[in-house]
Amino acid sequence: MIAASAIDKVFPETTMAESEEAEILEVFRRPSVIKYLRCLGREDAKELLSLSALDLPAQDLKDRHLIVNGKLAVITTLLSLSDL
């Protein structure tokens, strides 16, 4: 339960009103926000493709791959809000 307690401190349980949810969706449906997220995703995808096993130690390569994959996952999730 220690981990759950730490999570609760960082991310306390909250609820959003329908109006707040609508506001979030409105923001992520804006063409400029979608364009910005796609630009971020493109740069991260290029970084991921440029990682070379010949240039980096195995652990560094693995760490960078995980970080960039995580960033791409977040961007994909945010972009998916425009489809709701």
Secondary structure as UniProt FT lines:
FT   HELIX           2..10
FT   HELIX           18..28
FT   HELIX           31..50
FT   TURN            53..55
FT   HELIX           58..80
FT   HELIX           81..83
//
